[in-house]
Amino acid sequence: MTKTYIYFSNPFMVIGMKSFKKAVKLSKKTYNELLARQADPFYGAQLIIYKPYHMALIQTYDNWKAQGGMQKGATLTFKQHLKLMPKKMDGFIGMVVSTSIPDFEKGSPNYVSLLPHGRNDFQSSNTTETRMDALAAFSTALGLFPAMAPIKAAFDPYLLILQTAESNQSSNMGTTGSDSDDVKAKTKAAMEALYAVMGSGIAKFKEDATVLENIFAMQILRNHRQVKFTGQLNPGETHNIMEHSFDDFDELVLSAKDAKMNYYLALNPFDGPAGYTLITVDANTSITVEASQFTKTATNRFLCAVNADTALGRFTVKLI
């Protein structure tokens, strides 16, 4: 098959279909710029054409992202339960072998009936299916002994929590998968529409098409690589990390190691931190933020960090 000549390739489609997040950034940039210029007949006409595609993409992406968040939350909840299972089962097994309940000592026939493999079935080295089956079998076995009724009454709600968490995880995974097809379709339509806006702009400004640079997120179209900055700060020390022209929807991953860090955007190098919006990252944690969460991204070009702790610490910033 003959390869498409590069100038006939839609750059929005190439990038947007690889990353829905970047597609949204491309769309937001152009939509916001057209909106700001809508009084101009050319840009106003382009806004009318492009707005439905942008709105459809944003709504679908937000819904898909919310489903993804639900999936992630459900998965973490279930994983947390699985991780805690050995310790939790130690408590229930301890109740079984309690001296107040005779004939259920460890190794006794009744004990083996309840726990044929002892604690082994509940260890993290086993598959999820093995562990969940073992829990269900333990509940059934408890029901065979009247003396175990109080323990079964305490155990069954725990089993139900795990079964519900497992079910929610599976349900959310299925929903997220189907929704991604809709995001893909809306992304394709929006990226085609963006290419059409660019084509109209080139035709309109054929003598100097560079005026279009302000309409599109060119740094994304140029497919810039992720930028990472690291450094070490003494307690109370401030560092000017980088100078950058941020769009409100640019994303940054902010991390702190061994000490709490405050990040902010300053008008001049080493300004502040007083008078600026501070984004705090606790020691040994990371957060992802949009540039719009800082102060005046249009004019404040200097990203700074200050060690807000009493210990030596390190910062890491990733521009994505």
Beta strands, then each sheet from edge to edge (+ up, - down):
strand 1: 227-233
strand 2: 238-243
strand 3: 251-257
strand 4: 261-266
strand 5: 279-281
strand 6: 285-290
strand 7: 302-307
strand 8: 313-319
sheet 1: 1+ 8- 3+ 6-
sheet 2: 2+ 7- 4+ 5-
end
